[in-house]
C-alpha cells in the first residue's frame, strides 16, 4: 500500500523557518520524482519544488527560489523541504507527490501558516 505522510507544518512568524518532511512507503522510492506542491482555498495546486530520482537535479517555483530547498534521502525514503524567510503568502497546505512510470501518488497534506 502506497503511503506518503507529510509532517512539520505549523504556525510560524514572517521571516521564520520550517522544515517539512514526507515519509514514503509502498513503492520503489528511488525510481520516483518527488515534489512538493501547495494549495490555498479557491486556488489551483501549484508546484513548489521538485527533485529528480538521485537528487542531481531540482526545480523551484520562482516565488520560492533562494528561500526553499528540497532534498531527498533514498536510503530513508524521505523527501524534505527546508523553508526559510517565510512570508505570509507562503501560507498554504503543502502536499508531497511521487511521480513515476507506475503511478502518481499524493499525501494528505500539512498546513503551513505564516502570520504574526
C-alpha positions in Angstrom: 0.0 0.0 0.0 1.4 3.3 -1.1 1.7 6.0 1.6 3.1 9.5 1.7 2.9 11.1 5.1 3.8 14.8 5.5 4.9 16.3 8.7 6.4 19.5 10.0 3.7 22.1 9.3 2.6 24.7 11.8 2.4 28.3 12.6 5.4 30.5 12.1 6.1 34.2 12.1 7.2 36.0 8.9 10.9 35.6 8.4 10.9 32.3 10.2 11.7 28.8 9.1 10.1 25.4 8.9 11.2 22.0 7.7 8.6 19.8 6.1 9.2 16.1 5.8 7.5 13.4 3.7 7.9 9.7 4.6 7.2 7.4 1.7 6.4 3.7 1.7 4.9 1.0 -0.6 6.8 1.8 -3.8 10.4 2.0 -5.0 11.2 5.5 -3.8 14.4 5.9 -5.7 12.6 5.4 -9.0 10.2 8.3 -8.5 10.5 12.0 -9.0 9.5 13.7 -5.7 8.0 17.1 -5.4 6.2 19.4 -3.0 3.1 21.3 -4.0 0.9 23.8 -2.2 -2.7 24.9 -2.3 -4.8 27.6 -0.8 -8.6 27.7 -0.8 -10.0 28.7 -4.2 -6.7 28.3 -6.0 -5.2 25.6 -8.0 -2.5 23.4 -6.5 1.0 24.7 -7.6 4.4 23.1 -7.8 6.8 24.4 -5.2 9.8 22.3 -5.7 10.8 19.1 -7.5 13.8 16.7 -7.1 14.7 14.0 -9.6 15.5 10.5 -8.8 19.0 10.7 -7.5 18.9 14.3 -6.3 21.1 15.6 -9.1 18.5 18.0 -10.4 16.0 20.2 -8.8 13.4 22.7 -9.9 11.8 25.5 -7.9 8.9 27.9 -8.4 10.2 31.4 -8.9 8.4 32.6 -5.8 10.5 30.3 -3.5 13.9 30.3 -5.2 16.6 31.2 -2.8 14.4 30.6 0.2 13.3 26.9 -0.1 15.5 23.8 -0.5 14.3 20.4 -1.4 16.3 17.3 -0.6 15.8 13.5 -0.6 17.3 10.5 1.2 16.8 7.4 -0.9 18.0 5.2 1.9 15.4 6.5 4.3 12.6 7.1 1.7 12.1 10.7 2.7 11.9 14.0 1.0 12.3 17.2 2.9 11.5 20.9 2.2 13.5 23.4 4.1 11.7 26.7 4.1 13.5 29.9 5.2 12.5 33.5 5.3 8.8 32.6 5.2 6.3 35.1 4.0 2.5 35.4 4.7 1.9 34.4 1.0 3.6 31.0 1.7 0.6 30.1 3.9 -1.0 27.0 2.3 -1.5 23.3 2.7 1.7 21.6 1.4 1.4 18.3 -0.3 4.1 15.6 -1.1 3.9 14.0 -4.5 5.6 11.0 -6.0 5.5 10.5 -9.8 6.9 7.6 -11.7 6.1 5.2 -14.6 3.9 3.1 -12.3 2.0 5.7 -10.5 1.3 9.3 -9.3 0.7 9.5 -5.6 -0.2 12.2 -3.2 -0.1 12.7 0.6 -2.9 14.3 2.6 -1.0 17.5 3.2 0.3 19.6 6.1 -0.8 23.1 6.8 1.7 25.9 7.0 0.5 29.2 8.4 2.8 32.3 8.2 1.4 35.0 10.5 2.2 37.3 13.3 
